[in-house]
């Protein structure tokens, strides 16, 4: 087993646990099979690019973080990513309404 995969495995476990998830939770959130998550966490399987992307979204971490290239915290969460996907579908008028509501909720107005 290579060192890079071992540290990848450790990062997956650490990030999963920090989110309060078990392997089944991570499998559901990422769209992977629980057995796949288990194999990845034990370093028995190399992740594909698709698997890396799915884990990144589910754990709120960048692929660089998962691979140990960049250890700085990601400034987004799965909720923010989901919200971004919804916002990108809004018309300009609806976006302005959303901004006004968000400002009220944030206590800015």
Secondary structure, 3 states (H helix, E strand, C coil): CCHHHHHHHHHHHHHHHHCCCCHHHHHHHHCCCHHHHHHHHCCCCCCCHHHHHHHHHHHCCCHHHHHCCCCCCCCCCHHHHHHHHHHCCCCHHHHHHHHHHHHHHCCCC
